[in-house]
Amino acid sequence: MADIVPKENLLVRMQEDIRRALEKPEGERRWGMVIDTRKCVGCHACTLSCVAENKLPPGVVYRPVLDQEIGTYPNVTRRFMPRPCMQCENPPCVPVCPVNATYTRPDGIVAIDYEQCIGCRYCITACPYSARTFDVGYTYTEGTPEQEVYELLPNYEYGVEHARVPGSEESPIGNARKCHFCLHRIERGLLPQCVVTCIGRATYFGDLEDPSSLVSELIKKPNVMRLKEEVGTKPRVYYLV
């Protein structure tokens, strides 16, 4: 009987890519994501797992999945396109912030300083991908007989604890919010939550500066594209179509 070659576990490989990248100085790695739209089935598992991981309140979604119809009837098909923050190399949301609350980290991730943000929402308007939302302060169980405690637990975005206090203006309430590639996870050597919960293995993550990483291999494919490249933002999220 011929030897059976085990199929490569992509999650294990990507986690090894992350750990290898973390051994380098922060400024020598560039986190990036590749999404294979041919494998995405529109299940929204990534969206829901992101909500759970980041304890997102009503109206705040970091990773919606867009449903597109392609072609002309009767020759039509559907394509699902998850749309996280593009983590642009030239982010238009950064220069418009009047208090420098939005900034680019040395590893390329565009982050928000909640304590600095004044909630002006200029960055929301500036983003050409509609990847930013605003935290009004709602909770899912507000106004019910009992406010669930899990909705008020600290949020570990950017490594800082932020407990939710309904009716107050304490961060992150009153702030702009967005996807941050699960910084609190990757800094511990873990993959973003959306990657590990994708049932079709359609999302890939790693260091774009590492030529041996899976994402570096994928962005060399002839069928790769980025959204709205014409506006010059240089996204670090790539799509296989």
C-alpha positions, 0 to 999 in steps of 0.5 A: 500500500502506498504511503499516505501523505498527511495533509498540512495543517494550515492552522499549525503552520500559521501559528508557527509563522506567528511565533517566528515573527514574534522573535523579531523586533516589532518594526521588522514584522508586518501583519497581514491577512489573506481571504480566499473568497472561493472558500468563503460560504457566508456562514458568518462564523468569523463575524460572530466569533469576533463579537464574542472574542472582543465582547462587542456591543450592539451596532459594533461589528469588526468583520461583516461579511458582504454578500455580492451578486456577480453576473447578469441574470440568468448567468449569476453567482454569489460571492461572500467577502469578509471585510475586516479593517484593511490595516492600510499602509497609507491609512486615511483615518490616521491624519484626520484624527485631531488628537492623534488617537489613531496611529500606526504601530511599528508592526503595521497595525492601525490602532486606536488609543481609547483614552485619547479618542474624543469620539469626533468620528472623523476617522469613520468618515475618512475610511473608504472601506466603512471599516470603523464603527462607533460605540454608543454604549448599548448592551444587548440586555439593557432594559431587560429584568437583568443586565447580564454581567458578561456584557460589562466585562473588561475588554482587552483590546490593545492590551488595556482593560476597559470595562463597560459602564452603561450610561457613562462616557468611559472608554470604549463607550463614546469611542471609534472602534474597529478590527485590530487583528486580535492584537491581544491574541497574536502578541501571545502567539495565537491566531486571530479568532476569525482565522481559527473559527473559519469553517472553510479555512478561507482566512489566512494570517501571518507576517508579510515580511517573512518570505516563508510565511503562508500569507507571503506565498499566497499574495504571490498568486495571480488571482490576488487582489486588494480592495480599492487599490486606486485610492492609494491606501495599500491595504494589508488585507488581500483577497483570492478571487 
